[in-house]
Amino acid sequence: MSRRHIAVVGAGMAAARFAERYSALGGKARVTLYGSEPRAPYNRVLLADVLTGRYDAEAITLPTGDADLRLGAEVVALDPGARLLTLADGATEPYDELVLATGANPLLPPIRGLRREDGGGLREGVHALRTLADCARLAEEAMDAKRAVVVGGGVLGVSAARALAALGPQVEIVHQGPHLIERQLDEDAAAALRDALLTLGVEVYLGNRARALTEAGEVELADGYRLSTDLTVLACGVRPRTALAHASGLAVGRGVLVDDRLAASAPHVFAIGDCAEHAGVVHGLAGPAWEQADVLAARLSGADPDARYPGSRPLARLSAGPIEYAAFGEVHLDPAGPDEDVDELRLTDATRGSYKKLVMRGDRLVGAILLGDLATVGDLARALERDDSHADAPLHLLTTTHGAL
Ligand SMILES: Cc1cc2nc3c(=O)[nH]c(=O)nc-3n(C[C@H](O)[C@H](O)[C@H](O)COP(=O)(O)OP(=O)(O)OC[C@H]3O[C@@H](n4cnc5c(N)ncnc54)[C@H](O)[C@@H]3O)c2cc1C
């Protein structure tokens, strides 16, 4: 009897983790990863470090257990009824179980002059940063660039700006929001981050939108101000890649809709990672992608056939050379302030450029932000996970194991 076949569409971070865990758990089926990129799966989170030259492309390759890798192999159609997938070269392949791990595409903002005149790809000098190929193109152009503009001041924009600054150009970030990374940081942490960027030579324009790229290659802001640039990087968020799922009749919201088993709306089809929407949430982060991959590997390998994905706690961590932060749990970004039953403890060290905040509900830790000094991140994550009482001395959570602040 032939072995069961698990086909994974996409060969990125979620797919690699699924394949590696499935093998480690002793799964018996044949697993194939179909990836449209020509590369073996790699750690996308480290792309900015590849850009700066800290790592070479090979160093960020991810393990995939015993899986077969079909690289440069785009899946163009699915037939969930017949359990068949079709590749771009017309070949069809049967599967027993299908895992969608197609990730996300960079979101292109509505900026005039962004595309080439023929309506094709992005205009020369304009880049997104999602793949190793993007990284290679960007690194080459950054060598000769004197000025660079990053559009978007979220995690990706900050990480790209820091990397570009290390390569030489003068970098400016244009961000529409009121402060940097507003989805994860509060105003004080964002201000400390802005100061840290300034010391690297990165200027930040807040509350402003890029509206056009001029003929002369400048970025024109909504207030009419123009920034001259040799290089423009778009970091305006991502959109889950759902076209394939949609065309094959699967239920799609913002992402491919999945339940706690990570099962999509058709039998034998699952979705994990940036393309999946669970309980109304599309995470777009590596941590949740891996947690989903772990649950699905446990189910499909038979190690824990009843494993369920309960959702992921908000946890974001950026490690961008000298700039580091972690934000997790409830960090109360509501400008109106936290709920009444919530206390916030903050420590700011302007000399060291560090900022720490704990959010307590009663005697329980429910959220934290650390910027510039992540020595306590492990202790905090564990305290949040264990839901222990910290009635006596919540401040000890802000100190390292050696007692230093
Ligand atoms: C520069 C950068 C920095 C980041 N930094 C952080 C960070 O600090 N922290 C964090 O948590 N997250 C970060 N992220 C996000 C993180 O990388 C993603 O959440 C993670 O990669 C999601 O994994 P995935 O497998 O769902 O998608 P991906 O890793 O994008 O993999 C999807 C793969 O599927 C392929 N594919 C799509 N459609 C098809 C098809 N039809 N056929 C075949 N192959 C297909 C794609 O080409 C791609 O290779 C960052 C992302 C970038 C780009």
Ligand as a Chemical Component Dictionary entry (heavy atoms), coordinates in Angstrom:
data_LIG
# 
_chem_comp.id                   LIG 
_chem_comp.type                 NON-POLYMER 
_chem_comp.pdbx_formal_charge   0 
_chem_comp.three_letter_code    LIG 
# 
loop_
_chem_comp_atom.comp_id 
_chem_comp_atom.atom_id 
_chem_comp_atom.alt_atom_id 
_chem_comp_atom.type_symbol 
_chem_comp_atom.charge 
_chem_comp_atom.model_Cartn_x 
_chem_comp_atom.model_Cartn_y 
_chem_comp_atom.model_Cartn_z 
_chem_comp_atom.pdbx_ordinal 
LIG C1  C1  C 0 11.562 41.511 6.659  1  
LIG C2  C2  C 0 10.587 40.824 7.564  2  
LIG C3  C3  C 0 10.756 40.894 8.933  3  
LIG C4  C4  C 0 9.874  40.241 9.785  4  
LIG N1  N1  N 0 10.087 40.354 11.116 5  
LIG C5  C5  C 0 9.286  39.684 11.960 6  
LIG C6  C6  C 0 9.515  39.731 13.361 7  
LIG O1  O1  O 0 10.428 40.416 13.843 8  
LIG N2  N2  N 0 8.705  39.006 14.174 9  
LIG C7  C7  C 0 7.683  38.237 13.673 10 
LIG O2  O2  O 0 6.990  37.565 14.440 11 
LIG N3  N3  N 0 7.429  38.189 12.348 12 
LIG C8  C8  C 0 8.190  38.896 11.480 13 
LIG N4  N4  N 0 7.937  38.837 10.135 14 
LIG C9  C9  C 0 6.760  38.066 9.655  15 
LIG C10 C10 C 0 7.107  36.578 9.470  16 
LIG O3  O3  O 0 8.178  36.464 8.577  17 
LIG C11 C11 C 0 5.878  35.844 8.933  18 
LIG O4  O4  O 0 4.861  35.907 9.908  19 
LIG C12 C12 C 0 6.172  34.375 8.596  20 
LIG O5  O5  O 0 7.112  34.299 7.563  21 
LIG C13 C13 C 0 4.883  33.650 8.191  22 
LIG O6  O6  O 0 5.193  32.373 7.702  23 
LIG P1  P1  P 0 4.327  31.732 6.501  24 
LIG O7  O7  O 0 4.922  30.397 6.234  25 
LIG O8  O8  O 0 2.898  31.842 6.798  26 
LIG O9  O9  O 0 4.593  32.683 5.257  27 
LIG P2  P2  P 0 5.938  32.850 4.427  28 
LIG O10 O10 O 0 7.125  32.682 5.284  29 
LIG O11 O11 O 0 5.787  34.114 3.661  30 
LIG O12 O12 O 0 5.924  31.625 3.404  31 
LIG C14 C14 C 0 4.964  31.485 2.405  32 
LIG C15 C15 C 0 5.637  30.860 1.188  33 
LIG O13 O13 O 0 4.624  30.301 0.352  34 
LIG C16 C16 C 0 4.980  30.540 -1.001 35 
LIG N5  N5  N 0 3.756  30.443 -1.810 36 
LIG C17 C17 C 0 2.685  31.275 -1.795 37 
LIG N6  N6  N 0 1.744  30.844 -2.694 38 
LIG C18 C18 C 0 2.254  29.725 -3.268 39 
LIG C19 C19 C 0 1.757  28.832 -4.265 40 
LIG N7  N7  N 0 0.563  29.004 -4.831 41 
LIG N8  N8  N 0 2.534  27.799 -4.630 42 
LIG C20 C20 C 0 3.756  27.592 -4.046 43 
LIG N9  N9  N 0 4.281  28.417 -3.096 44 
LIG C21 C21 C 0 3.524  29.459 -2.712 45 
LIG C22 C22 C 0 5.576  31.934 -0.938 46 
LIG O14 O14 O 0 6.350  32.179 -2.085 47 
LIG C23 C23 C 0 6.409  31.849 0.339  48 
LIG O15 O15 O 0 7.682  31.375 0.069  49 
LIG C24 C24 C 0 8.785  39.495 9.253  50 
LIG C25 C25 C 0 8.611  39.424 7.870  51 
LIG C26 C26 C 0 9.482  40.081 7.031  52 
LIG C27 C27 C 0 9.269  40.008 5.548  53 
# 
loop_
_chem_comp_bond.comp_id 
_chem_comp_bond.atom_id_1 
_chem_comp_bond.atom_id_2 
_chem_comp_bond.value_order 
_chem_comp_bond.pdbx_ordinal 
LIG C1  C2  SING 1  
LIG C2  C3  SING 2  
LIG C2  C26 DOUB 3  
LIG C3  C4  DOUB 4  
LIG C4  N1  SING 5  
LIG C4  C24 SING 6  
LIG N1  C5  DOUB 7  
LIG C5  C6  SING 8  
LIG C5  C8  SING 9  
LIG C6  O1  DOUB 10 
LIG C6  N2  SING 11 
LIG N2  C7  SING 12 
LIG C7  O2  DOUB 13 
LIG C7  N3  SING 14 
LIG N3  C8  DOUB 15 
LIG C8  N4  SING 16 
LIG N4  C9  SING 17 
LIG N4  C24 SING 18 
LIG C9  C10 SING 19 
LIG C10 O3  SING 20 
LIG C10 C11 SING 21 
LIG C11 O4  SING 22 
LIG C11 C12 SING 23 
LIG C12 O5  SING 24 
LIG C12 C13 SING 25 
LIG C13 O6  SING 26 
LIG O6  P1  SING 27 
LIG P1  O7  DOUB 28 
LIG P1  O8  SING 29 
LIG P1  O9  SING 30 
LIG O9  P2  SING 31 
LIG P2  O10 DOUB 32 
LIG P2  O11 SING 33 
LIG P2  O12 SING 34 
LIG O12 C14 SING 35 
LIG C14 C15 SING 36 
LIG C15 O13 SING 37 
LIG C15 C23 SING 38 
LIG O13 C16 SING 39 
LIG C16 N5  SING 40 
LIG C16 C22 SING 41 
LIG N5  C17 SING 42 
LIG N5  C21 SING 43 
LIG C17 N6  DOUB 44 
LIG N6  C18 SING 45 
LIG C18 C19 SING 46 
LIG C18 C21 DOUB 47 
LIG C19 N7  SING 48 
LIG C19 N8  DOUB 49 
LIG N8  C20 SING 50 
LIG C20 N9  DOUB 51 
LIG N9  C21 SING 52 
LIG C22 O14 SING 53 
LIG C22 C23 SING 54 
LIG C23 O15 SING 55 
LIG C24 C25 DOUB 56 
LIG C25 C26 SING 57 
LIG C26 C27 SING 58 
# 
